[in-house]
C-alpha cells in the first residue's frame, strides 16, 4: 500500500460482507468478518474511501441499512458498504445450490457431490446481475472493480456490458479443475465467458491458470498466449495470472507476542510438557474438501502402527460447522464427531485421549496462540485453492519448534516446500510422515520453519493485494486516457 499505484477509487465485490449485523433478541451486534481478504482490503478501502458491495446476509442487516448502504467501519466511518439483499429463494438457488452444490465440488474435482440445475443457474445469473446493477450505480467513472470467487463468476461480464469504462479484476479463490472435469458443468462456456469480462483474472497457482487457459481454448476456441498469460477476447486482452494468496505474518507475529497470548501459549506448552504429550492441531470448516475424515483415518492408523505414541500425542481438532443448509455438510460433521469418538474409545487410557474435538470458531488471537504452542499441525485437504491455515501456523511458530504436515494437493504445497508432505488418501503414508516429522531433530525442524517463515515474509497478503490492485490501476489509467 502507499505506492504510486494506490488506486484513486476501488469497488470491492464479494459474496461475504466485511461487516455483518446479527440480532440476538433485541440486541444487534456488528461483527467484522474474519479472513485474509477482509483484513487486507478493508484498510485499503478505508484509506482511499472506496466502496464494498456484498450480500447482506446478517439477521439485522436490513434493519441497520434499510436502503442497503451504510458507512463502515462503525466507529470511524471511511467507506460505503452496499448490501445486496436476497430473498430465501435467491439464497437457495445462488448460494446453496449453484455455488455450493455445483461450482464448489466440481472445482475441487469431487464429481459425485456435484449437482447442477438450470433453475439454480437462472437464479445464480439473476443474483450476479443484481450485484452488477448495484456496482454500475455506484462506481465512479473510470473507476476500478475487484470482484471475487465462484459465487460471482458471471459478474465481470455483466458489469462490462453495463459500464465499459470500468477496469476490473476477478480473483478465483478455489482450484480450477482440468477441462475434462470442468466441462461437466452444463454452463461451462457461460462461466468462462463471464470471467473473461474482467481485464485481470487471478488464480492461486500456475496449475489453475493452465487449467483455465485450457478451458478457454477448448471450450470457447478463443486465442490464448500461454507465455504471456493472455486471452484475446475480440478487441480486448485479458491477463490471466497466478497470484497466490497469503497472510499478514507481521500481524500474526505481533498477536502471539502480546503478553496475554504469549502467556496462554506458554501455559498450553507447559501443561503438555508436564503430561509428556506432544500437541498436534488442525483447524477447518467442516467441509469435505478438507480431508477431515481422511485425517482421522490416518491418526487411527498412526496409533495402531506406532503404539509408542499412545499417551504421548494428543490431537486438538478444531472443526466449525459450515454451510449447514446443505445436507452433505451436516452429515459430514456428524461423521467427524462419530469417528473421533470411535478413535477415542479405541485408544484412550487413564486421563489421556488421542483426539480433543472442539466444535467452534475460536477467536483469532487464541487460535494463533494455539498454533504457537503446538508441536505439529496437519492440513489434509483433498484439494484446496491455497489453505491459509498452513500459512497461519507457520507465521505463528515464532519459537521455530513445530512441524507442518501438509497435503501435497493443497495449493499451499506449491510454496511451502519445507513442510512434510503426504497423500491424504493414503492413510499409511500419512501416518509414516507423521512419525517421521515427530522424530526429526529440533535443529532440522527449526530450519524448515525458518525457511517457510522467510518465504511468507517475502510474500504477504499485502503483496498479493498490491500485485493485483496495481495491475488493475494500470488498466484503469489506460481506460481513462483513451
Ligand atoms: P477456506 O476454504 O475457508 O477459504 P482457508 O484458506 O483455510 O480455507 O481459510 C480458512 C480461514 O478461516 C483461516 O483463516 C482459518 O484460520 C479460519 N478458520 C477456519 N476454521 C476456524 C475455526 N474453527 N475457528 C477460527 N478460525 C477458523 C477459501 C479457499 C482456500 C483459500 C482461501 C483464501 O477454499 O483454498 O486459501 O479461500 O483464498
Boltz pocket constraint, residues with backbone or C-beta under 6 A from the ligand:
constraints:
  - pocket:
      binder: B
      contacts: [[A, 35], [A, 36], [A, 173], [A, 174], [A, 245], [A, 283], [A, 284], [A, 285], [A, 318], [A, 319], [A, 320], [A, 360], [A, 361], [A, 362], [A, 363], [A, 364], [A, 367], [A, 384], [A, 385], [A, 386], [A, 387], [A, 388], [A, 389], [A, 390], [A, 392], [A, 411]]
      max_distance: 6.0
